[in-house]
Amino acid sequence: MQEDTLAVVDTLTQAYADQWSGPAVAEDAGAFIQFMSSNELIYVVLGVSLIIWAVLLFFLFRVDKKVSKLEEQIKSSKEA
Amino acid sequence: MKVWKYVVAAWMTLVIIGGFLIEIPEIPILEQTARNIFFHVPMWMTMFLLFVISFWYSIKYLNDQDMEFDIKASSAASVGVAFGVCGLLTGSLWARFTWGSWWTFAEPKMNLAALALMIYVAYFVLRSAFDDHAKRAKLSAVYNIFAVTTIPFLLYVVPRQLTSLHPGADGNPAFSEITADELRFILYPAFIGFIALGYWIYEILSRYKKVQFELENS
């Protein structure tokens, strides 16, 4: 049942099929793409780990800055 | 600091080491990126849990107008969005090297996940529109209850009915006999570790907001 309905609905897959048809690395791909595609794609795993680390770090820095602001507020209210 | 935080720190260190070093079978196309399952999928699990915490405190706020509940609800939603962003970015990088594109509109889970995050971004936009604390808390609690009900539909019910490059599409279970069993040994500890880490970050943020609130009203 699903196959029939999907064939009707899923026009996007056809439209974009050539865009995700596979991980083939073209010769003229950029140095970054070639590097990431080497060594059985292990650098992609590194990249994913670094993304998570970067987002969490960004979050941490933001909270840290907010806490510093609070500390300054307390300090100035004590002086006043 | 409480003991459980040291346990989480050690646990996550082991999960990351294990995730990189465990022997995995050869899987065509995925190759070593099969390891991404240990990092990409727990992002979403952590996001779900934080949104559930946020939902819970929104209900509590509507029952009993205590500002502490509003603080907890907004902190959990904010950390949840951070994990959602991690999930989207890691998914995009993974997609580039296995599906061949940073982003594809043919992939329902990818697009609906982005939509789910937009719904939560709207939650913060809504919050920023009010100066009055009580009004902001009440309206955002109501909106948050609406927001969380969309999550299971956007990320589970609808994508499962459509063709998708994600495992678990077309009504199949995500972990079936074609998926390597060994991945579970790291994946499940990674769920626990990242969820605990997310809870930890949420706790820090809500403690900060509580101190700020008490300072403003002292």
Interface residues (C-beta under 8 A of the other chain):
Chain A: Q2 L6 V9 D10 L12 T13 A15 Y16 A17 Q19 W20 S21 G22 P23 A24 M36 S37 N39 E40 L41 I42 V44 V45 G47 V48 S49 I51 I52 V55 L56 F59 L60 V63 K66 V67 L70 Q73 I74
Chain B: I16 G19 F20 I29 L30 E31 Q32 T33 R35 N36 F39 H40 M43 V79 A82 V85 C86 L89 T90 L93 W94 A95 R96 F97 T98 W99 G100 S101 T104 F105 A106 Q161 L162 T163 L165 D170 G171 I201 I204 L205 Y208 V211 Q212 L215
